[in-house]
Amino acid sequence: MTRELQSNEVVGRPTTAALFLSFLGVGLSGFGGVLPFARRMLVEKRGWLTTTEFNETLALCQALPGPNIVNVAVVVGARFAGLGGSAAAFLGLMGAPVAIVLALAAIYDRYGETGPAAHFIAGLGAAACGLVAATAFKMAYPFVRQRAAASLILIGLTFVAIVGLQISLVWVVLVLGPIGFALAWRGAAKAAAQ
């Protein structure tokens, strides 16, 4: 896939300083919902990962304990700059948000009972839901495009199981995960045979 590079785009293997600054930007972009910003930075803006590499990295990081985005930062940092890269990406991602949250906690302690504060928090929640939905769409699009019918059926079954039937995510993954794996494996085998 060819595309025109942006003037602020970093090409090649990032340094620890570049990892720190890039994840600092991601960390400053949102609260608790920075995965869309991380994907944009890693895939679209910096080009450090392809869409497939990002999806695979995120899948790995979801299986690890801890917040997914922190795991992504540590894994990406380690991939490009070893232990120092992991530390730089982690500190960049977490440093400023921790300071901001501490400051906001002090402000909320003083003014949190007022009406505008509650409305502001409700608005942030709606914006975060929109970001998560947009990221889910961007991540699912390549899979749906390649195997439209099977992907849509699997997405539909997952939605119905979790939202409609309120089945625990663990059971949904244990049952539908192997089905998705088998479909992906079969699709890869067909593509390799062609």
N, C-alpha and C positions, 0 to 999 in steps of 0.2 A: 504494500500500500504506500503510495507516494503522497506527500502533502507538502505544502509550503511551510517552512519553518518561521515561527514568530521571532521577532527581534530579541525578545527577552528569554528565548528558549535556550536551555543548556543541553548541549549535545555531548554524548560520550559518558565515560565513567565519572560519577560525581565524587568530589572530595568530601571529607568530613565536614568542612565548613559549608559546602553547598547542601549537604544533607541537613545540617543544623538549620540553616536559613530557610530552606524549602519547607521543612516540617514546622518551623516556627510560624511561617505564613499559614500553613494548614491549621495549626493550633489556634491562631488568632482569628481564623475565619468563622468559627462557630463553637457552640457549646454542646457537647454530647452528640453531635450529629455531623462530625467532620469527615466521615467517609466519602461523601460526594466530592469534597474539596481535595482529599488525598488522591482519589481516582483521577480527578481533573489534572492535578499537578503531576502525578506519576506517568499518566498515559498521554494526555492531550497536550499539556504545556511543556513538560520536560522531555517526554519521550523515553524515559528510563525503563519503562515496562510497556509491553504490548498489552492489548486488551486481554488476550488469553493468559499472559503471564500474571496480570493483575488478578484476574478471576481465580487462577490457580493459587496464587499467594494468599488471597483472601480466604479461599476454601481451607487451606492449611491453617491459617491463623484462627479461623472459627473453631477448629478442632483443639486448639491449644487453650489452656486456662488463661483467663484475663480478658481485658477489653480487646476487641478485634483490631481497632485502629492502632492501639499501642503495639500489639503483636506485629501488625503490618510494618510499622515504623522500625521495630527491632529487626525483623527479617530483611527488609529492604536495606537497612543500614549495614547489616552483616554481609549481605550479598555483595555490596559494592565496596565496603571499606572495613570489613571485619568487626572486631569488638569495638574499636573506636567509632566506627560508623554507626553501630547499634546505639552506643551511648549518645552520640551526637544527635541522631534522629529522635531518640527518646526524649532527651533534654529539650530539643527544639519543640517537639510536639507538646510536652507537658509543662515546661517552665512558665511561660506567660499565662496560660489558662489557670494554673494553680494560683498565681498572684492575683489575677483578675477575680477569681471565685472568692478568694479571701476578702478582697476589697468589697465585692458585691454582698457578701455575707454580712459585713459590718453595716453597709448601707441598708440592707433588707431588715436587719435587726432594729434599725432605727425607724424606717419608714414602711416596712412591709405590710402593715395593717391598713394602709390607705387604699382606696378604690383603684386609682390608676396603676398601682403596682400589680394588682391581681389581673387587670386587663392586659398589661404588658406581658406578663408571664403566659397568659392564655394565647396571645398572639405568637409568642415564640414557639409554643407547642405546635401550633398549626403550621408554622413555617418549617419546623423540623420534620413534621410528617410529610410535607411536600418534597423536601430534599431526599428523604429516604425513598419515597415512591419513585422519584426521578432517577435515583441511582439504581434502584432495582430494575427499572426499565432498561437503562443503559447496559447493565450487566447481562440481562436476559436476552437482549436483542440479537447478539451473534448466535446464540444457541437456538433461538426460535427461528431465525432466518435459515439456519442449516437444516434443522429437523423440525419443521413447523408443526406438524400434527402431533408427533410424540411429545415435543416440548410443551405445547399448549395443553395437552391432556395431563401431563405430569404437573404443570403449574396449577391447573384447575383442581386436580385431586389434592394437592398440597393445601390450596386455599380452602377447599371444602372441609378437609380434615381438621385444620387448625381453627379456622374462623367459624365454620358451620357446626361441626361436630365437637369442637373444643377438645380434640385429642392432644395429648402432651406432645411437644415437639420431639422428644426423645423417641417416641413410638413412630411418629411420622417419618423421622430420619431412618430409623431401623427398617421400616417397611419400604418406603419409597426410595431411599438412598440406593440400595442395590439395583432397583429397577432403573433408576437414572444412570447408574454406572454401566449397567448392561447395555442400555440404549446408546450411550456415548461410545462404548467399546465397539459395538456393532457398527456404528456410524463411522468410526475411525478405521475399522477394518475394511469397510466398503470403499472409503476414500483412498486407502492405500492400494486396494486391488485395481483401482481405475487407472 
